Amino acid sequence: MNEKIIAILSEVKEDPSLVQTLQPTSDIVNDAGLDSLQMINFMLAIEDEFDIQIDFDTFDYDHLSSIEIFSAFLRVSKAAQPQT
């Protein structure tokens, strides 16, 4: 999941070098350098890629402090969603 998140960040930023430079411990906002519009596009791409609907009532900015923390949040969120 971490690799796919990194690939999506690279795509949203239109910066292929991020695939090589970002690590699971990288901060999504600061290390990837997302602006507000890119953040929206990133979240939409994540929802599409992982077939998940992010619950922003439970989402916290701290979930973006690293790719691995965000990945863990997504796994828990997906597991909590009703199966369709």
C-alpha positions, 0 to 999 in steps of 0.5 A: 500500500505504501508504494501505491500511495507514493505513486499517487503522490508522484502522479498528483505532484506531476513529479516522477522523482518522488517515487525514488525519494519518498519513503514510508516515513516521509511526511505527506504534506511537507516532504511531498509538498502538496498544496491544498488543491493537490491534497484534494486530488490526492484524497480523491485518487486514494478513495478511487484506488483503494475503493474507500470512502474516507470519513473526515469525521475520524480523519486527523491531520496527524494521519498525514505525518507519514505515509505508513501512518496514513496507510494504517489509517486507510487499512482501519477505515476500509476494514470498518466500512460495510462490504457492498 
